[in-house]
Amino acid sequence: MHGGGLEQVGRHGRDLLGAKVKGIVVERRKLTKEIEIKEEVVNAFQDILLETGDWGLSISRLSFFSLDSVDAGLLEKAFFLGRDPDCTL
């Protein structure tokens, strides 16, 4: 399985994320509550993924089960026979 997170965004993304995380403290007040820090880090990471365009849904690494033509034909026949008694597939 491939890693996620920082591995996915590459060097440019990591640099942007680092700058954004540093910027969390620069907003004229220091964030002290753990939840505020977590939310800001999550928001910064989401911004990076959107800005770099490195994130997107992909099914390229998923594997799918497929039916051979005989099984597919039997399934189609069962489906259509269930809907139309006069079907002659």
C-alpha positions in Angstrom: 0.0 0.0 0.0 1.3 3.4 -0.8 1.9 6.0 1.9 -0.3 9.0 2.2 -0.1 12.4 3.8 3.1 14.3 3.2 4.4 11.6 0.8 1.6 12.4 -1.6 2.1 16.1 -1.8 5.8 16.0 -2.7 8.5 18.6 -1.8 6.6 21.6 -3.0 3.5 20.6 -1.0 5.7 20.0 2.1 7.3 23.4 1.7 3.8 25.1 1.4 2.5 23.1 4.3 5.5 24.2 6.4 4.9 27.8 5.6 1.2 27.5 6.4 1.9 25.8 9.7 4.3 28.5 10.6 1.7 31.0 9.7 -0.7 29.5 12.2 1.3 31.3 15.0 1.7 34.5 12.9 -2.0 35.4 13.1 -1.3 38.0 15.8 -2.0 35.5 18.6 -0.5 32.2 19.6 -2.8 29.3 19.4 -2.7 27.5 22.8 -5.6 25.2 22.8 -4.8 21.8 21.3 -8.0 21.7 19.3 -7.3 25.1 17.7 -3.9 23.9 16.6 -5.3 20.6 15.2 -8.0 22.4 13.3 -5.5 24.9 11.8 -3.1 22.1 10.8 -5.9 20.2 9.1 -7.1 23.3 7.3 -3.5 24.1 6.2 -3.1 20.6 4.8 -6.4 20.8 3.0 -5.4 24.1 1.5 -2.1 22.6 0.3 -3.8 19.7 -1.4 -6.3 22.0 -3.1 -3.6 24.5 -4.2 -1.1 21.9 -5.6 -3.7 19.8 -7.3 -1.8 16.7 -6.1 -4.9 15.2 -4.5 -7.7 13.6 -6.4 -9.8 10.5 -6.3 -8.2 7.6 -8.1 -9.2 4.0 -8.6 -5.9 3.1 -10.4 -4.6 1.1 -7.4 -7.9 -0.7 -6.7 -8.4 -4.2 -7.9 -11.8 -5.4 -9.1 -13.3 -8.8 -9.5 -14.6 -9.4 -13.0 -16.8 -12.1 -14.4 -15.9 -14.1 -17.4 -18.3 -14.0 -20.4 -20.1 -17.3 -19.3 -20.7 -16.1 -15.8 -21.8 -12.6 -17.1 -24.2 -14.3 -19.5 -25.7 -16.4 -16.7 -26.1 -13.4 -14.5 -27.7 -11.4 -17.2 -30.1 -14.2 -18.0 -31.1 -14.6 -14.3 -31.6 -10.9 -14.0 -33.8 -10.6 -17.1 -35.7 -13.8 -16.4 -36.6 -12.4 -13.0 -38.0 -9.2 -14.7 -39.5 -10.6 -17.8 -40.8 -14.2 -17.8 -40.9 -14.2 -21.6 -37.2 -13.4 -21.9 -35.3 -16.0 -24.1 -31.7 -15.0 -23.6 
